[in-house]
Amino acid sequence: RDEVLRREMRQMESAIASTTKIERSKVRLQQLGFFEQVMVETPPVVGAADEIDVNYKVLEKASGNLMAGFGFSQTQGLVLNASVSQNNVLGSGKRVDLNFNNSDVMTVYSFGFYNPYFTDEGISLGYNLNWREMNSRNANTAYYTMDTAGASMNFGIPINETDRLRFNIDVNQQKLKDYGESGSVFDAIKALGSEGSYTTFGGAIGWSHNTLNSAIFPTSGRQQRLSFSATVPGSDITYFKLGYKHQEYFPVAKDLTFRVKGEISYGDGYGDTQDLPFFQNFYAGGVQTLRG
């Protein structure tokens, strides 16, 4: 739809032309993730010495995805997954996704919705529903299984062109099972109380800064995220988490980009919960990380 593009424009019609605003409008179109390519031209108006036209040309890409797959892992057994996502529902700019993943270790069902322009001022609204079954026994990492049902709602408020505040509220029901009657997991669950069943009500606040030149395969710019989340008093367990992520892209050559990425996090319990619950622990490492 025309409005989905026009609301990203910073160079207004019949206004004094600004190279900065023309380029910023191009970047904002690229950040939508709807287009393979965004081009802008500024031809002079015939018969006018001090006027130009600003023409944006976009090459659209498929905004919807239907994916299905299967595989086999030594630790997870047979893996099945399927997802349906639409990043630009009926040209409205809204996003909807439905996901299913199943293996011997994890089964996940989730549904999400996101409206980047819930209001004309750019306040966003989203919500998510999910169900997760985790079997740590099959992963050979610990002796317990856990079922989690959750629902969340989030809002985003733009501060300026590159910075945004985000707020999230959520409710989760977690049930730990098959943890035996002895061992470290049993002791940790006993310390938490509630016999392995926990209902939590939480909230989060975050700040993000984004100057990436594209939502997909950026070649320059920076992205920073600072977040604080906590379960509120009245929950069966109370804890908090603080995190910061930073990544930056540096163009080296025409088809070569260098990226630096870092992340730091901290969490702990408070009130009657002495420590961060073990199933909320942070995990570092992976094929694209260097642990410090």
Buried (B, 14 or more C-beta within 10 A) or exposed (E): EEEBBEBBBBBEEEEEEEEEBBBBBBBBBBBBBBBEEBEBEEEEEEEEEEEEEBEBEBEEEEBEEEEEEEEEEEEBEEBEBBBBBBBBBEEBBBBBBBBBBBBBBBBBBBBBBBBBBBEEEBBBBBBBBBBBBBBBBBBEEBBBBBBBBBBBBBBBBBEEEBBBEBEBBBBBBBBBEEBEEEEEBBEBBEEBEEEBBBBBBBBBEBBBBBBBBBBEEBBEBBBBBBBEBBBEEEBBBBBBBBBBBBBBBEBEEEEEBEEEEEEEEEBEBBEEBEBBBBBBEEEEEEEEEEEE
